[in-house]
Amino acid sequence: MKPLVFKKAKRVRHKAPVRMKLHITKGDTVQVISGDDKPKRGTVLRVYPKTGRVVVDGINLVKKHRRATQTTEAGIVTFPAPISHSKLMLIDPKTNTPTRIRRQKDADGMVERIAVKSGLAIPRNR
């Protein structure tokens, strides 16, 4: 009888995540269009282009129980967690309602965002 031979499993190599083109940037005012926080509005605090998620002030609040350290005391900390960019819509500056956006090149060759509802350019807060 032959002895059992265990073959080593092949290692799976994962590709690096692709950066998504997001219609939202830091500092934008957005409205949630689906989920638990549906009608709420807030400003974008941080954008994660690799995962396509966005942190919005006052949206998707989660609680975390923190252990005491030498510098901080123990307690329950509430902070906004990332939410998918597909659940957010930009607020049109003219009509103050949620709108889709278009991309268009301006005279300088830079890509600008244009609100579909009003046709106004929405500046990027950099």
VMD Tcl script that draws the C-alpha trace (Angstrom):
set ca {
  {0.00 0.00 0.00}
  {1.30 3.47 -0.93}
  {1.87 6.06 1.81}
  {-0.41 9.14 1.83}
  {1.15 12.24 0.31}
  {-0.26 15.61 1.27}
  {0.21 18.27 -1.38}
  {0.64 21.87 -0.37}
  {-2.27 24.07 -1.45}
  {-1.52 26.75 -4.01}
  {-1.29 30.26 -2.64}
  {-3.95 32.62 -3.96}
  {-2.60 36.03 -4.81}
  {-5.08 38.87 -4.57}
  {-4.88 41.82 -6.89}
  {-4.60 45.30 -5.48}
  {-7.99 47.03 -5.18}
  {-8.84 49.40 -8.01}
  {-9.45 53.05 -7.14}
  {-13.04 54.03 -7.91}
  {-14.00 57.29 -9.57}
  {-16.27 58.86 -6.98}
  {-18.70 61.71 -7.54}
  {-18.19 62.86 -3.96}
  {-15.21 64.66 -2.42}
  {-14.30 65.83 1.06}
  {-16.34 68.84 2.18}
  {-19.39 68.15 -0.04}
  {-22.91 68.33 1.36}
  {-24.74 65.06 0.66}
  {-28.09 63.41 1.39}
  {-28.63 59.71 2.14}
  {-31.02 58.10 -0.38}
  {-31.35 54.60 1.13}
  {-30.86 52.82 4.42}
  {-31.59 53.65 8.05}
  {-30.46 57.29 7.76}
  {-32.52 57.91 4.59}
  {-33.55 61.61 4.72}
  {-30.50 62.88 6.63}
  {-27.93 65.33 5.29}
  {-24.35 65.93 6.30}
  {-20.91 67.00 5.15}
  {-18.31 64.53 3.93}
  {-15.44 64.11 6.40}
  {-13.35 61.49 4.61}
  {-13.35 59.53 1.33}
  {-11.91 56.05 0.76}
  {-11.49 55.66 -3.05}
  {-10.13 52.08 -2.85}
  {-13.25 50.72 -1.15}
  {-15.79 53.24 -2.49}
  {-16.90 54.28 0.97}
  {-17.42 57.71 2.52}
  {-17.56 59.01 6.12}
  {-20.32 61.60 6.58}
  {-20.76 63.73 9.71}
  {-23.81 62.53 11.71}
  {-24.61 59.61 9.37}
  {-24.27 55.87 10.16}
  {-23.33 56.46 13.79}
  {-21.92 53.42 15.60}
  {-20.96 52.89 19.24}
  {-17.69 51.36 20.38}
  {-16.85 50.29 23.90}
  {-13.38 51.58 24.75}
  {-11.10 50.10 27.37}
  {-9.28 52.49 29.70}
  {-5.63 53.27 28.96}
  {-3.09 55.46 30.72}
  {-4.16 58.52 28.73}
  {-7.90 57.93 28.14}
  {-10.71 56.72 30.34}
  {-13.12 53.90 29.56}
  {-16.54 54.55 28.05}
  {-18.79 54.25 25.03}
  {-17.63 56.30 22.05}
  {-20.03 57.23 19.24}
  {-18.54 58.00 15.82}
  {-19.62 57.95 12.15}
  {-18.74 54.77 10.24}
  {-18.10 54.65 6.46}
  {-21.11 54.30 4.17}
  {-21.18 53.31 0.50}
  {-20.95 56.21 -1.97}
  {-23.86 54.74 -3.94}
  {-26.23 55.54 -1.05}
  {-25.40 59.26 -1.21}
  {-26.44 62.07 -3.55}
  {-24.88 65.48 -3.86}
  {-26.95 68.51 -2.91}
  {-27.55 70.98 -5.75}
  {-26.31 74.44 -4.64}
  {-29.09 76.30 -6.51}
  {-32.22 74.25 -5.69}
  {-30.94 72.72 -2.41}
  {-32.22 69.27 -3.49}
  {-30.36 66.01 -4.24}
  {-29.11 65.77 -7.81}
  {-27.12 63.52 -10.11}
  {-23.97 64.95 -11.65}
  {-22.30 65.05 -15.03}
  {-18.61 65.45 -15.74}
  {-17.47 68.05 -18.22}
  {-14.12 69.59 -19.11}
  {-13.90 73.33 -18.62}
  {-11.75 75.81 -20.57}
  {-8.60 74.91 -18.58}
  {-9.01 71.19 -19.34}
  {-9.96 70.35 -15.75}
  {-12.92 68.05 -15.15}
  {-15.77 69.81 -13.36}
  {-18.97 68.41 -11.88}
  {-22.25 69.77 -13.23}
  {-25.59 69.30 -11.45}
  {-28.17 67.64 -13.71}
  {-31.13 69.52 -12.19}
  {-29.86 73.10 -12.41}
  {-26.91 72.85 -14.80}
  {-24.60 74.71 -12.40}
  {-21.01 73.62 -11.78}
  {-20.38 72.19 -8.31}
  {-16.89 73.21 -7.16}
  {-14.56 70.66 -5.59}
  {-13.42 71.52 -2.07}
  {-9.70 70.77 -2.15}
}
mol new
graphics top color blue
foreach p $ca { graphics top sphere $p radius 0.5 }
foreach p [lrange $ca 0 end-1] q [lrange $ca 1 end] { graphics top cylinder $p $q radius 0.2 }
display resetview
